[in-house]
Amino acid sequence: MIADVKKTAEQKMQKSLESLKIDLAKVRTGRAHTGILDHVTVDYYGSPTAINQVANVTLVDSRTIGVQPWEKKMVGAIERAIRDSDLGLNPATQGEMIRVPMPPLTEERRRELTKVVKTEGEGAKVAIRNLRRDANGQMEKMLKDKAIGEDDDRRGQDEIQKLTDRYVAEVDKMLQAKEVELMAV
């Protein structure tokens, strides 16, 4: 039973790490990548739709993203959606192709992005600690129901704590790597 609680907690902690990895990938460094536009939505026949659902998003070069709408009349709407997003990008239309150049990051912007990264990391750590609390609660319930003994409860809680420490250290490692990547000029 304790093994099941531990296994469940570990799987959920792993999902928290994967979620953080996805969130960190969205924080841009000086290089272009198509994932930057993933959360930008455009009005498509009255419903907000992700850009990658109405256009091909590709890399033209290391500093430019190309957006090729599937319908000609969507060019203006997509360009407007990118410009109005919180990404600070200035797209330029060339015929049916929208080019989105990535401006170099200023020192101030790098520091802001570092704060964003730390906030994301803190959220992941809180999620992991909440999972620890839930697992410990399940074990206390098993102890109360006399399904396990006190020694088993203590041992299980120690294992959950070690698991938590390992995942929090992994989050710290990911944050450190992202900060180094952001601050590199």
N, C-alpha and C positions, 0 to 999 in steps of 0.2 A: 504494500500500500504506500509506504514512504517512497519507494522507488517510482511509483506512478506519479506522485505529487512532484517529486524532483524532476522527472522527465517532462512533465507538462510545463513546469516553471521554466525549464531550460529551453524548451521549444518556443515559448512565448518571448523569452529574453532574446533568443536568436532573431525572432521576427522584429523586435524593437531595434536590434542592430541593423537589420536589412532596411528597415524604414529610415533609419538615420542615414544610412549610406545613400539612399535615393534622395533624401532631402539635401544632403551635402553636395550631391552631384548637380543640383539645381543652382547652387551658389556659384556664380561664374568667376573664373579667373580671367586672365588676359586673353585666353584662347576661346575660339568659338566652338560650340557644340550644339547639336540640334535639340538636346533636352532642355535648353534654355527656354524655348518657346512652348514647352509642353503645357504649362498652365495658362497660357494666353488663349482667351476665347474670342470668337468672332460671331456676330449676329448672322446666322444662316437661316433665312426664311423664318425669322421670328424666334428662333431658339438659340441660346448660346452654345456654340460648338467649338471644340478644340481645333486649333489651326491644322494640326496633322490629320484631322478628319475631312478637311476640305481642300488640302493642298499637299504637294510633295515638299518636304523640308529636307534640304541637303546642305552639305558644306561645299562652298565654292572654293575657298582656300582656308588657311588656318585662322584668319581673322574675319571671314565673311560667311554668313548663312544665306542660302538661296531659298526662296519660297516660290513655288510654281503652282498657282491656283488651278484647280481642275475646271473652273468656270471663269470666263473672262470678266464677268461683272463682279466677281468677288475681290478683284485686285485692290480696289479702293478701300473696301471694308477691312480686309486683312492688314493693309498698310496702316490704317487708322487704329486698329486694335493693337498692333505692335507699338505704335507711337504712344498710345494712351496707357500702355501697361506700365508697371512700376520698375521696368528694367532699365530705363534711361537710354533706349535705343532709338536711332533715327533712320528708318528704312527709306530706301530710294527705289522708285519703280523704273524699270527699263523694259518697256513693252509689256509683255505678260509676265515678266519675272520681277520679283521683289528682292532686292539685295539688302541685307541687313549687316552693315559693317559693325564690328565690335570695337568701340573706342578703348584706348589703353586706360587702365585703371590709375586714378590718382592716388596719392598716399592716403588722403582723407577717406576716399571710397574704400580702399583696402582695409582701413581700420574699422569702418562701418560694417563691412562684410565679415570681418573677424568677430565683431560683436554678435552678428546674426548667427555665425557658426557656433559660438559659445552658447547662445540661447537654445539652438537646436540640440546641442549636446546635453545641456541641462535638462531639457524635456525628455530626452532618451534615458538619462540617469533616473529621473523621477519615475518614469514608466517601469524601469527595471526594479527600483526599490518597492514600487507598488506591487509588482509581481512577487517579490520576496514576502511582503506583508500578507498577501493572499495565501501563499504556500504555507507560511507559518500558521496562519489562521486555520487552514485545513488540518494541519497536524495537531493543533490544540483541540480541534473538534474531535479528531480521532482519539486523542488522549482522554477527553471528557467522556466519550462513548465507550471507553475502555477497549478500543480496538488495538491500541499500542500501549507500551509501558512508558514510564517517564524517561528511562535511559534511551529508548528508541526515539522519543520526541526530541530530547536534547541532541542526540546524534544527527537526527534529520535536520534540525534547525541549524546545526553547525555546517552541514553539507550545503544547505540552501544559502547560508551566509558566504561560504567559499565561492559558490556559483555566482552569487551577486557581485562579490568583489572582482571575480574574473571578468564578468561582463562590463562592469564599470571601468575597469582598467582598459578593456578593449575600446570602449567609447572614448576614453581619454587619448588613446593612441590614434584613433581616427581623427579626433579634433586637432591634435598636434600636427598630423600630416597635412590636414587641410589648411591650417594656419600658415605653415611653412610654404605651402603652394600659393596661398594668397599673397603673402608678403614678398615672395620672389619677384623681382622686377624683370 
